[in-house]
């Protein structure tokens, strides 16, 4: 979570980049592709983690999502990770397709790079059960 110490230019930059993406008619798929690249990059330090779930939860925590993990009710090999806090919330409410697409890609790229799990569901801000991802071990 923000402690108010980040440079004041970062929120300005984020708003401008999102406005530019919207003006250029970037899609959720475009945002997801950008997020996947960043997610794969973020996974590199976790290559020796005991599990993809543990690694992705740790990274989401570092980003400020305050992830909460629960067992999947119908799949013993899956876990549901809810995002108790969204550090992108200010921007997600204005551009949910882009911001949630970036986040979905970030998680998907991370999980794909780890190589031993899959995402079976990603619920965005606009979903009936918002702001969560289901990670299933292979």
C-alpha positions in Angstrom: 0.0 0.0 0.0 1.1 3.5 -0.6 2.7 5.2 2.3 2.7 8.6 0.5 6.4 8.4 -0.2 6.3 7.7 -3.9 7.2 10.5 -6.2 4.2 12.8 -7.0 4.9 12.3 -10.7 4.0 8.6 -10.7 0.3 9.0 -10.4 0.4 11.8 -13.0 2.4 9.5 -15.3 -0.1 6.6 -14.7 -3.1 8.9 -15.6 -1.4 10.1 -18.7 -0.4 6.6 -19.9 -3.9 5.4 -19.3 -5.4 8.4 -21.1 -3.0 7.8 -24.0 -3.9 4.1 -24.2 -7.6 4.9 -24.2 -7.1 7.6 -26.9 -5.2 5.1 -29.0 -8.1 2.6 -28.4 -5.9 0.0 -26.7 -7.9 -3.0 -25.7 -7.9 -5.2 -22.7 -6.0 -7.8 -24.8 -3.3 -5.1 -25.5 -3.1 -4.4 -21.8 -2.9 -8.1 -20.9 0.0 -8.6 -23.4 2.0 -5.8 -21.7 1.2 -7.2 -18.3 2.3 -10.7 -19.3 5.7 -9.4 -20.2 6.1 -7.6 -16.9 4.8 -10.7 -15.0 7.3 -13.0 -16.6 10.0 -10.5 -15.7 8.8 -10.3 -12.1 8.8 -14.1 -11.7 12.6 -14.4 -12.3 13.6 -13.8 -8.7 11.2 -16.6 -7.5 12.6 -19.4 -9.7 13.5 -21.4 -6.6 10.3 -20.8 -4.7 8.6 -23.9 -3.3 5.4 -23.3 -5.3 4.0 -21.0 -7.9 1.2 -20.1 -5.5 3.6 -19.1 -2.8 5.6 -17.0 -5.3 2.7 -15.2 -6.9 1.2 -14.4 -3.5 4.5 -13.0 -2.3 4.8 -10.8 -5.4 1.2 -9.6 -5.1 1.9 -8.8 -1.5 5.0 -6.8 -2.5 2.9 -4.9 -5.0 0.3 -4.0 -2.3 -2.6 -6.2 -3.2 -2.8 -7.7 0.3 -3.7 -11.2 -1.1 -5.8 -13.6 0.8 -5.6 -17.3 -0.1 -8.4 -19.8 0.4 -8.8 -23.3 -0.8 -10.9 -23.7 -3.9 -14.2 -25.3 -2.9 -14.4 -27.7 -5.9 -10.7 -28.4 -6.7 -8.2 -29.7 -4.2 -5.3 -28.7 -6.6 -6.4 -25.0 -6.8 -6.4 -22.0 -4.5 -8.3 -18.7 -4.8 -6.3 -15.6 -4.2 -8.5 -12.6 -3.4 -7.1 -9.1 -3.7 -8.1 -7.4 -0.4 -6.6 -4.1 -1.6 -6.0 -2.8 -5.1 -3.1 -0.4 -5.4 -4.4 0.5 -8.9 -8.0 1.2 -7.7 -7.9 4.9 -8.4 -7.1 4.1 -12.1 -9.1 0.9 -12.3 -12.4 2.6 -11.6 -11.9 4.9 -14.6 -10.3 2.3 -17.0 -11.2 -1.1 -15.7 -10.6 -2.9 -19.0 -7.1 -1.5 -19.3 -6.0 -1.6 -15.6 -7.6 -5.0 -14.9 -6.2 -6.3 -18.2 -2.7 -5.2 -17.1 -3.2 -6.9 -13.7 -4.6 -10.1 -15.4 -1.6 -10.2 -17.7 0.8 -9.5 -14.8 -0.4 -12.6 -12.9 -0.7 -14.7 -16.1 2.8 -13.9 -17.2 4.2 -14.6 -13.7 2.4 -18.0 -13.4 3.3 -19.0 -17.0 7.0 -18.2 -16.3 7.0 -20.3 -13.1 5.7 -23.2 -15.3 4.0 -25.5 -12.9 0.5 -24.0 -12.5 -2.3 -22.4 -14.5 -4.8 -19.7 -14.0 -8.3 -21.2 -14.2 -10.2 -18.0 -13.5 -9.4 -14.3 -13.2 -12.1 -12.0 -11.9 -11.8 -8.3 -12.7 -13.3 -5.3 -11.0 -16.4 -5.7 -13.2 -16.9 -9.4 -12.5 -19.7 -10.7 -10.3 -17.0 -12.0 -7.8 -14.5 -9.2 -8.3 -10.8 -9.0 -7.8 -9.5 -12.6 -7.4 -7.6 -15.2 -9.3 -7.8 -19.0 -9.1 -4.4 -20.7 -9.5 -4.3 -24.5 -10.1 -1.3 -26.7 -9.8 -0.5 -29.0 -12.7 
